[in-house]
Amino acid sequence: MNKRLVRIFMIALALLLFVSACSTGDNGNGDVKDTLTVGMGGDAVSLDPHATNDQPSSRVTKQIYDTLLVQTEELELEPGLATEWEQVDDLTFEFKLREDVKFTNGEALTADDVKFTIERGKESANISHIVGAISSVEVVDEHTVRVSTSEPFGPLLTHLAHPAAAILNEKAVTEGGEDYGLNPVGTGPYKFVSWTTGDSITLVENEDYWGDAPKTKNVVFKVVTENSVRTVQLETGELDIAYDIQPSDVKRVEDDENLELLRDANLSTTYIGFNTQKEPFDDVRVRQAINYALDMNAVVETVYQGVGSPAKGPLGPNVFGANTDLVEYEQDIEKAKELLADAGFADGFTTTLWTNENQQRIDIATIVQSQLAEVGITVEVEIVEWGQYLEDTAAGKHDMFILGWSTVTADADYGLYALFHSSQHGEAGNRQFYDNSDVDRLLDLGRSSADQDDRLAAYKEAQEIIRDDAPWIFTWIGENVSGIRNNVEGFKQHPAGHHRLDTVSVTN
């Protein structure tokens, strides 16, 4: 073959390879699907970050919005919408914003949007514990903003990385009115397309995204409330990723050669709370008696089958400020009966224990019901629809309830202040309506000190008091357990449970 023919052949071959690579849509690494389908156990409540603080909603809004700072899967802080930040004094941080960012309605990001977002968030009972410490927001120029607190606030930066601190566009929120949460506008890698309540939420690539383009064009969050069905749909390929694989399905996923099981420690805890403003739970002896009446290690092993671990306190060990030296309540039936008798309930009493439709919580409630019968306490288990459950526990209509909390910032302030400070009763997080002035003082000290050792000491002491006051039955420290198909690449679980999906691709 002469040189001219060789040259023509090589050019033709190069063109063929180029066309082939372009047709796959992934730079030649395989034929990539244009839609990622993710299965969740519950639907979002709202896509307005200020309207709710639940996990299903955050898992969606994480894709639509950006925060000033980003907390990585390793719990490190990195630039988000802010390229840099500086602590001006003990009370003030200055943030420099990216200058190339647009919202999905075409509006440019400015410092005014940051000011609007924080001031609006402060008015929301759902997230006041996240931004409530901020006293003022000053617009220095179009891309510079100063955020001040009335006193030193140690966890400010981690709070600003929380999904609920996502930056909103003032024009979009104003025009959307009460329906804004149904048609959100953000700066994230994906933009909102549609929401069929109870079925699915669809997102599409934000082509004007300031960062790297998403690996997959479309994301569909599919609501699959039945746990076993979610696993089946992962097996059949209807789902590419299934969140919250249940303990009973762990081995099933592990044994399937087409699937991969991901297990990582998370920042969540499950607890049973008492309404401490209601008789008989306004008596600490009754609350302690119930703690002594229960074998929570057996409850956790039965329900969670080796996934996660029994809780020793209100915070998991990965959270800054967790007191890992707390003495747990060990089952002691005689001591429980003695405390009940001292409180005037030698013959026991009848109460209710609320849970939502979560099967594991229902199972916990059933076992607790059985164990408390041994000390004369009759428990009626009531299963309440999720939205009603949140509304009624916030209003204090309950006796006992089962709920979970994720310390999203990995800082004790977030895991203790909202749940145990007396200023946070009801919707903000303290649904047990717990009130202890010493705990309030210590939690105030923990969040206002800039000295990390002082913060640790305050949180350790606060948790010791909480343990003795027993407004909770410490139950379970969780794991993130997701199932993915083998053709899924780039998925990484975040300890807080809301995972970014713009790095995920799925090959055919």
C-alpha positions in Angstrom: 0.0 0.0 0.0 1.5 3.4 -1.0 1.9 6.3 1.4 -1.1 8.2 -0.1 -3.5 5.2 0.5 -2.2 4.7 4.0 -2.8 8.4 4.8 -6.4 8.2 3.4 -7.0 5.0 5.4 -5.8 6.6 8.6 -7.9 9.7 8.1 -11.0 7.6 7.5 -10.3 5.5 10.5 -9.9 8.6 12.7 -13.2 10.0 11.4 -14.9 6.7 12.1 -13.6 6.6 15.7 -14.6 10.3 16.2 -18.1 9.8 15.0 -18.4 6.6 17.1 -17.2 8.4 20.3 -19.6 11.3 19.7 -22.6 9.1 19.3 -22.2 7.5 22.7 -22.5 10.8 24.5 -19.7 10.0 27.0 -16.4 10.7 25.3 -16.2 7.1 24.0 -16.4 5.3 27.4 -19.6 3.4 26.6 -23.2 4.1 25.7 -24.6 6.2 28.5 -28.2 6.4 29.5 -29.7 9.8 29.5 -31.9 9.2 32.5 -31.0 8.2 36.1 -33.8 6.7 38.1 -33.6 6.8 41.8 -36.0 5.1 44.2 -37.0 6.8 47.5 -39.1 5.5 50.3 -41.1 8.7 50.6 -42.2 11.7 48.6 -40.9 15.3 49.1 -43.0 17.6 51.2 -41.9 20.8 49.4 -39.1 21.9 47.1 -38.9 25.2 48.9 -35.9 24.7 51.3 -37.6 27.0 53.9 -40.9 25.1 53.9 -39.6 21.8 55.3 -36.6 20.1 56.7 -37.3 16.4 55.8 -34.9 14.0 54.1 -36.9 13.2 51.0 -37.2 16.9 50.2 -33.6 17.5 50.8 -32.5 14.7 48.6 -34.2 16.4 45.7 -33.4 20.1 46.5 -29.7 19.1 46.8 -29.8 18.7 43.0 -31.6 22.0 42.3 -29.9 24.5 44.5 -26.5 25.5 45.7 -25.2 26.7 49.1 -22.5 29.3 49.8 -20.2 26.5 51.0 -20.3 22.8 50.3 -19.8 20.1 52.9 -18.1 17.1 51.1 -18.7 13.4 51.7 -15.6 13.6 54.0 -17.3 16.5 55.9 -14.8 19.1 54.8 -15.9 22.5 53.7 -15.3 23.7 50.1 -16.3 26.7 48.0 -19.9 26.6 46.6 -21.5 29.8 45.4 -18.9 31.6 47.5 -15.4 31.3 46.1 -13.8 32.5 49.2 -14.6 33.8 52.7 -12.9 35.6 55.5 -13.6 36.1 59.2 -13.6 39.9 59.6 -14.1 39.8 63.3 -15.6 37.5 66.0 -19.1 38.2 64.7 -18.7 38.7 61.0 -17.8 36.7 57.9 -17.4 38.2 54.4 -18.2 36.0 51.4 -17.1 36.6 47.8 -19.6 35.2 45.3 -19.0 33.6 41.9 -19.7 36.1 39.1 -20.8 33.6 36.5 -23.9 32.1 38.1 -27.4 32.3 36.8 -30.6 31.0 38.3 -32.7 28.7 36.0 -35.1 31.6 35.4 -32.3 33.5 33.8 -31.6 35.9 36.7 -28.0 36.5 37.7 -26.9 35.6 41.2 -26.2 38.7 43.3 -25.5 39.5 47.0 -29.1 40.7 47.2 -30.3 37.1 46.7 -28.1 35.9 49.6 -29.5 38.7 51.9 -33.1 37.8 50.8 -32.5 34.1 51.4 -31.1 34.4 54.9 -33.7 36.9 56.0 -36.5 34.8 54.7 -35.1 31.7 56.3 -35.0 33.4 59.7 -38.8 33.7 59.5 -39.3 30.0 58.9 -39.9 27.8 61.9 -38.6 24.8 59.9 -35.1 26.2 59.6 -34.7 29.0 62.2 -32.3 26.7 64.1 -30.0 26.8 61.0 -29.9 30.6 60.2 -31.5 32.0 63.3 -28.2 33.0 64.9 -27.5 35.4 62.1 -28.4 39.0 63.1 -27.7 40.9 59.9 -26.7 40.5 56.3 -24.9 43.4 54.6 -24.6 43.7 50.8 -21.1 45.2 50.2 -21.3 45.1 46.5 -23.0 43.0 43.8 -20.8 39.9 44.6 -19.8 40.5 48.2 -21.8 40.0 51.3 -21.2 40.2 55.0 -23.0 37.9 57.4 -23.0 38.8 61.1 -24.2 37.2 64.3 -25.1 39.0 67.6 -22.5 36.9 69.4 -19.8 34.4 68.3 -21.4 31.4 66.6 -19.0 28.5 66.2 -20.9 26.4 63.7 -21.9 29.2 61.3 -20.0 27.9 58.3 -21.3 24.4 58.6 -24.8 25.8 58.9 -24.4 27.8 55.7 -23.6 24.5 54.0 -26.8 22.9 55.0 -29.3 22.2 52.2 -31.9 24.4 53.9 -29.5 27.3 53.5 -29.6 27.0 49.7 -29.6 30.4 48.0 -32.9 31.4 46.4 -33.8 34.0 43.8 -35.9 36.8 45.2 -37.8 37.4 42.0 -38.7 33.7 41.6 -39.9 33.3 45.2 -41.9 36.5 45.0 -43.6 35.5 41.7 -44.2 31.9 42.9 -45.9 33.0 46.1 -47.4 30.1 48.1 -46.8 27.7 45.1 -43.1 28.4 44.9 -42.3 25.0 46.4 -44.1 23.3 43.5 -42.0 25.1 40.9 -38.5 25.8 42.3 -35.7 27.9 40.8 -32.1 27.3 41.7 -28.5 27.5 40.5 -27.7 23.8 40.8 -26.7 21.2 38.2 -30.3 20.2 37.6 -33.5 22.2 37.1 -37.1 21.2 38.0 -39.4 19.7 35.3 -42.4 18.1 37.0 -43.8 16.6 40.1 -46.5 14.0 40.2 -47.4 13.8 43.9 -46.8 10.4 45.4 -45.3 9.1 42.2 -42.2 10.9 40.9 -40.2 14.1 40.5 -38.3 14.8 37.3 -35.3 17.0 36.8 -33.3 17.9 33.7 -29.8 19.2 33.2 -29.3 22.9 33.9 -27.4 23.8 30.7 -26.3 27.1 32.3 -24.8 25.5 35.4 -21.6 27.3 36.5 -19.8 24.0 37.4 -19.1 20.8 35.5 -22.0 19.5 33.5 -23.9 16.6 35.0 -22.9 13.2 33.8 -26.6 12.3 33.2 -29.1 14.6 31.5 -32.3 13.6 33.4 -32.9 12.5 37.0 -36.2 10.9 38.0 -36.9 10.4 41.7 -39.4 7.6 41.9 -41.5 7.3 45.1 -41.6 3.6 46.1 -42.9 3.4 49.7 -42.9 -0.4 49.9 -39.4 -1.4 50.9 -39.4 -4.8 49.3 -40.9 -3.4 46.1 -38.0 -0.9 45.9 -35.5 -3.7 46.1 -37.4 -5.7 43.4 -37.4 -2.7 41.1 -33.6 -2.4 41.6 -33.2 -6.0 40.7 -35.3 -5.7 37.5 -33.6 -2.5 36.4 -36.6 -0.2 36.9 -34.3 1.7 39.4 -30.7 2.5 38.9 -30.2 3.4 42.6 -32.4 2.5 45.5 -32.1 4.5 48.7 -32.6 3.0 52.2 -32.3 -0.7 51.5 -33.8 -2.4 54.5 -31.9 -4.8 56.8 -34.1 -7.7 55.6 -33.0 -7.1 52.0 -29.3 -6.5 52.6 -28.1 -10.0 51.9 -30.4 -10.2 48.9 -28.7 -7.3 47.3 -25.3 -8.4 48.3 -25.8 -11.8 46.7 -27.1 -10.4 43.3 -24.2 -10.3 40.9 -25.9 -7.4 39.0 -26.1 -5.2 42.1 -23.7 -3.5 44.6 -24.6 -2.7 48.2 -23.2 0.5 49.7 -23.0 0.9 53.5 -21.6 4.0 55.2 -21.9 5.4 58.7 -24.3 8.4 58.7 -25.2 11.2 61.0 -28.7 10.1 61.9 -30.4 8.8 65.0 -33.8 7.3 65.7 -35.4 8.0 69.0 -38.6 7.6 71.0 -39.7 10.8 72.5 -42.0 11.7 75.4 -44.3 14.7 75.5 -42.7 16.1 78.7 -45.5 18.6 79.1 -48.2 15.9 79.5 -48.9 13.6 82.4 -47.5 11.2 83.3 -44.4 12.1 81.2 -43.9 15.4 83.0 -42.5 13.2 85.8 -38.8 12.3 85.2 -39.3 9.1 87.2 -41.8 7.8 84.7 -39.5 8.6 81.8 -36.6 6.9 83.6 -38.8 3.9 84.5 -39.7 3.3 80.8 -36.0 3.5 79.9 -35.2 0.9 82.5 -38.1 -1.3 81.4 -36.8 -1.6 77.8 -34.0 -3.8 76.3 -33.1 -1.5 73.5 -30.2 -3.6 72.4 -32.6 -6.5 71.7 -35.0 -4.1 70.0 -32.3 -2.8 67.6 -30.9 -6.2 66.8 -34.4 -7.6 66.1 -35.5 -4.7 63.9 -32.2 -3.6 62.2 -30.5 -7.0 62.0 -27.0 -5.7 62.4 -27.3 -2.5 60.3 -26.3 0.5 62.4 -25.9 0.3 66.2 -27.8 0.9 69.4 -27.7 4.6 70.4 -25.9 5.5 73.6 -26.9 9.1 73.4 -28.5 11.7 71.2 -25.5 12.0 68.8 -23.7 9.4 66.8 -19.9 9.1 67.2 -19.1 10.8 63.9 -20.6 14.1 65.2 -18.4 16.8 66.6 -19.2 17.1 70.3 -20.8 13.6 70.8 -20.4 12.3 74.3 -19.4 8.7 73.8 -18.9 8.1 77.5 -22.6 8.2 78.5 -23.8 5.4 80.6 -26.7 3.7 78.8 -29.9 2.5 80.5 -29.7 -1.2 80.9 -32.9 -3.2 81.3 -33.9 -3.5 85.0 -37.5 -4.4 85.5 -37.5 -4.1 89.3 -36.0 -0.6 89.2 -38.6 0.4 86.6 -41.4 -0.8 88.8 -39.9 1.0 91.8 -39.7 4.3 89.9 -43.3 3.9 88.7 -44.5 3.2 92.2 -42.6 6.3 93.5 -44.3 8.4 90.8 -47.8 7.0 91.9 -48.2 4.5 89.0 -47.6 1.2 90.8 -50.5 -0.3 88.7 -49.2 1.3 85.5 -51.2 3.4 83.1 -52.4 3.5 79.5 -50.7 5.6 76.8 -50.3 5.9 73.1 -47.1 5.6 70.9 -47.3 7.2 67.5 -45.3 6.2 64.5 -45.6 7.0 60.8 -45.8 4.3 58.1 -42.1 3.4 58.3 -42.1 -0.4 58.8 -39.0 -0.4 61.1 -40.6 2.2 63.4 -43.8 0.2 63.4 -41.7 -2.9 64.4 -40.0 -0.9 67.2 -43.3 0.3 68.5 -44.7 -3.2 68.6 -41.7 -4.6 70.6 -41.8 -1.6 73.0 -45.5 -2.2 73.4 -44.8 -5.8 74.5 -41.9 -5.0 76.8 -43.7 -2.2 78.6 -46.6 -4.5 79.3 -44.2 -6.3 81.7 -44.3 -3.2 84.0 -48.0 -2.6 83.7 -47.9 0.0 81.0 -50.5 -0.5 78.3 -49.4 1.0 75.0 -51.7 1.7 72.1 -49.7 2.0 68.8 -51.1 4.5 66.4 -49.8 4.7 62.8 -50.3 8.3 61.5 -49.9 9.6 57.9 -46.5 11.5 57.6 -47.8 15.0 57.0 -50.3 14.7 59.8 -47.7 13.1 62.0 -45.4 16.1 61.7 -48.2 18.6 62.1 -49.6 16.9 65.2 -46.3 16.2 67.0 -45.4 19.9 66.4 -48.7 20.9 68.0 -48.0 18.6 71.0 -51.0 16.3 70.5 -49.0 13.2 71.2 -48.0 11.1 74.2 -45.0 9.2 72.9 -43.6 9.2 69.4 -40.9 7.7 67.2 -38.9 9.9 65.0 -35.4 10.4 63.5 -33.0 13.3 63.1 -29.9 13.7 61.0 -27.2 16.0 62.4 -26.6 17.2 58.9 -23.8 19.7 59.8 -21.9 17.0 61.8 -21.7 19.5 64.6 -23.4 19.0 68.0 -25.1 22.3 67.8 -27.4 21.1 65.0 -28.1 17.8 66.8 -28.8 19.2 70.2 -30.0 22.8 69.9 -33.1 22.2 67.7 -34.0 19.0 69.7 -33.5 20.0 73.3 -33.4 23.8 73.6 -36.6 25.2 75.1 -36.8 27.9 72.4 -37.2 25.2 69.8 -40.5 23.6 71.0 -42.6 22.0 68.3 -42.0 22.4 64.6 -38.4 23.5 65.0 -37.5 20.1 66.4 -38.1 19.9 70.1 -41.3 17.8 69.8 -40.9 16.4 73.3 -41.3 20.0 74.6 -38.3 19.5 76.8 -37.4 22.4 79.0 -34.2 22.5 81.2 -32.5 25.9 81.9 -29.1 24.2 82.5 -29.3 22.5 79.1 -30.3 25.8 77.5 -27.4 27.6 79.1 -24.9 24.9 78.0 -26.3 24.8 74.4 -26.1 28.5 74.2 -22.5 28.4 75.4 -21.6 25.6 72.9 -22.9 27.6 70.0 -21.5 31.0 71.1 -17.9 30.0 72.0 -15.2 30.2 69.4 -13.0 27.8 71.5 -13.6 24.2 70.4 -12.5 22.7 73.7 -15.0 24.9 75.5 -17.7 23.8 73.1 -16.8 20.1 73.6 -17.1 20.5 77.4 -20.4 22.3 77.2 -21.9 19.6 74.9 -20.6 16.8 77.0 -22.2 18.2 80.1 -25.5 18.9 78.3 -25.7 15.3 77.1 -25.2 14.0 80.6 -28.1 16.1 81.9 -30.3 15.0 78.9 -29.4 11.4 79.6 -30.6 11.7 83.3 -33.7 13.7 82.4 -34.6 11.1 79.8 -36.9 13.1 77.4 -35.9 10.4 74.9 -35.4 6.7 74.7 -32.1 6.5 72.8 -32.7 4.0 70.1 -30.5 3.6 67.0 -27.6 5.2 65.2 -28.1 4.6 61.5 -26.2 3.8 58.3 -26.8 4.9 54.8 -27.6 1.7 52.9 -28.1 2.1 49.2 -28.3 -0.4 46.4 -27.0 0.4 42.9 -26.8 -1.5 39.7 -23.4 -2.5 38.4 -23.7 -0.1 35.5 -23.9 2.9 37.8 -20.7 4.9 38.2 -19.7 7.9 40.3 -22.3 7.5 43.1 -21.0 8.4 46.5 -23.1 8.5 49.7 -23.1 11.6 51.9 -23.1 11.0 55.6 -26.0 13.3 56.0 -28.1 11.2 53.6 -28.7 13.6 50.8 -26.5 12.6 48.0 -25.4 14.7 45.0 -26.2 13.0 41.7 -24.5 15.2 39.1 -21.4 12.9 39.1 -23.4 9.8 38.4 -23.6 8.0 35.1 -25.3 4.9 33.9 -24.1 2.8 31.0 -26.5 0.7 28.9 
